[in-house]
């Protein structure tokens, strides 16, 4: 973690603090080291220049969906909406084509009779 504050004096406040984190059995373990990262820093062990260790646990947990499962459910919604929209467009096209075809056939079968009265 970087401290961008102007109060850095490298004795009590440092520009950089390295955190080591690990999760195990429902807990998150963390330790810090001021000024530098140490090879194989253990999250459960306080270093000489560290302030201590933390053990975090959740008071309450909630279920969550991973990004991949949300992506899959969203893609299924898109497929369903696309299928419905496609079906509606196809039905409208069939209706228009059928109406035109019906009118054309009706005009051939029952031509308009012209009477002299109409002139």
N, C-alpha and C positions, 0 to 999 in steps of 0.2 A: 504494500500500500504506500502511495506517495503522499507526503505531506507538503503541499505547496504553500504553506503559511510562511510568513517572513520571520517567525520567531524561532527558527531552527538554530540551535547552538551546539549540537552534536555532543552534549553532555546530558541534558535532561530531555531535550526534544530532538528528534532525528528527522532527516529528510525522507527516510525509507524504513518501512517495517515489513518484515517477511512473516507471513502467516502460513502455518502448516495445518491442514484440515483432513479429517478422516471421518467416515461414518461407519458405524458398526452397531448392530442389534438395536436399531431405533434411536441411537444417540449420535450426536456430532461432536467430535473432539477437536479442539483448536489450541494451538500455542503460538506465541509470537517471538520474534527476535528483532531487536532494534538494530538498525543500520545495515544488516546484511542477511542473506539467506545462508543457512548452514547446510552442508551436504547431509542427507539423511536426517533432517530435522523431524523429531517425533511429536505428533500432535498431543500426546499424553504426557510429555515430559517438559518441565520448565527449564529453559536454558538460563545461563548466568546473566545474559543481557535481556532476557525476556521478562515480561511482567507477570506471567503465570499461564495457567491452562484454563480452558473453559470446557464444560461438558453441557451440551445443549440437548434438550429433549422437548418433544411436542406435548403440549397439554391436551390438545385435540388435533386429530388428523382428519383429513377429508380425502376422498378419492378424486383422482384427476384422470383425464384422458390424455394419453400421449399424443404428440403432434401427428404421428402416423395414423392413429385411429380416428382423429378428427378429420384428417385429410381424406380417409376412406369414406367416412360418413358423409362428408361434404360432396365427394365425387358421386356417391350414390344419389344424393338429392339432385345433383345436376343431371344425372342420367334420367331420373324419373321425370323431372320437369321438361327435359328435352324430348322425352318420349311422348308426353302429354301434348306438348306444343306441336310436335310433328304430326301426331294423330289428328289434332284439330285442323291444321293446315291441309292435310290430305283430305279430310272430310269436307272442308270448304271447297277444295278443288273439284272433288267428285260431284258435289252439289251443283256448282256452277256449270261444269261440263254436262251433267245430266239434264239440267234445265235447258241449256242451249240445244242439246240433242233432241230433247222432247219437243221443243218449239219447231225445230227444223222438220222433224218427222210429222208433226201435226199439220204443218203448212202443206206438206206433200199429200197427205191423206185427205184433208178437208180444205181444198183450195177455196179461197174467198169467192163466192158467187157474185157475179156482177149482174144486177138487174137494170133494166132501163129506167126504172123508177128512181134509182140512185143518182142518175146523171143529171 
